[in-house]
Structures are given as C-alpha cells and as structure tokens.
Amino acid sequence: MNKPTENEFHTIRGYQLKQQNESGLTPALEDYLEMTYRLCVEEKYTRINKLSKSLHVSPPAASKMVSKLVEFGFLEYDSLECIRLTKEGKCAGAYLLERHYIMESFFSLLGSETPLKETELVEHMLCRSTVLKIQALVDFFNQNTDLHQQFHSFIDSYNFSKI
C-alpha cells in the first residue's frame, strides 16, 4: 500500500469540495436526486411535499434543492408542480440508488448494527471503481457461503480491543 505524501492530506471538507468540483453535486444534492429517483420510479413524477416528507426536511428546503438540480439539468419542474427526472437525472439517480444498495449490502454483510446510517454517512465519498469492487466483494461472499461463514466466525472471535 502506498503511503500518501504530506501534501495529499485534506480535511473531510476538503475532500468533499474536491469531489464536488469533479461531479458538481454535493452529498446533499445527491441525497435529493437519489430520493427523487426512488419516488419517480414509482409514479414517473413526484412533488415537493412528498420529497420533503421522504427526506424529513421542510418543503422550502426541498424546493431550494430541486431548483439546484433543475439548474444542473437533472430535473424538470413544471407549472403543475410536478418534478420529473431528465435523461441525465434518470442515469445519475439510478447510479446513486444502486450505490446505496451496494453499500448497505456491504455494511449488512459485515454485520453492522446500523447499515442504513453508515451507508448514508460514507456513500458520497466513494469513487465508482471502489463501489464496483465492494459490489464484487459482496457478490464473492454471497457466492462463497462457506467463506462468508468463516469470516463471521473470525469476527466473532476477533479481539477488537486492540484497535
């Protein structure tokens, strides 16, 4: 494993800003796009009130984020107050939801007590290639149940106090 040089380290905010500059989306915008995708898969559109309730935020907060996603070209918002995904929004939303499922499966595989919470905290900072490798690891353990059981036996006997 290569050790990073001193000038490669950043604060968590520094990494977030770097990633945001690359993708254009903040973690919060990703959450709104992912939830919009979830809701639009069901009914082809959603509304501000449904989105805000799903994310446990106020309607004005949801409206502000929807406006930003419209500016980025991921959503359309019509005069009937229907929010619809653009082609780019469908593609990005599908990836965000798949990434979420992959990470939640990974944390569940590890035996996490809070896989949803941990997924929500880390999913935004992972690059696509890492997510794909995590998916491969999850698939590997699911296809090799004997190794999966060995891993859990190892975890059960592991001395976590040395960490």
Sequence and secondary structure as in RCSB ss.txt:
>XXXX:A:sequence
MNKPTENEFHTIRGYQLKQQNESGLTPALEDYLEMTYRLCVEEKYTRINKLSKSLHVSPPAASKMVSKLVEFGFL
EYDSLECIRLTKEGKCAGAYLLERHYIMESFFSLLGSETPLKETELVEHMLCRSTVLKIQALVDFFNQNTDLHQQ
FHSFIDSYNFSKI
>XXXX:A:secstr
     GGG   HHHHHHHHHHHHS  HHHHHHHHHHHHHHHHHS B HHHHHHHHT  HHHHHHHHHHHHHTTSE
EE TT  EEE HHHHHHHHHHHHHHHHHHHHHHHHT S HHHHHHHHGGG  HHHHHHHHHHHHHHHH HHHHHH
HHHHHHH  GGG 
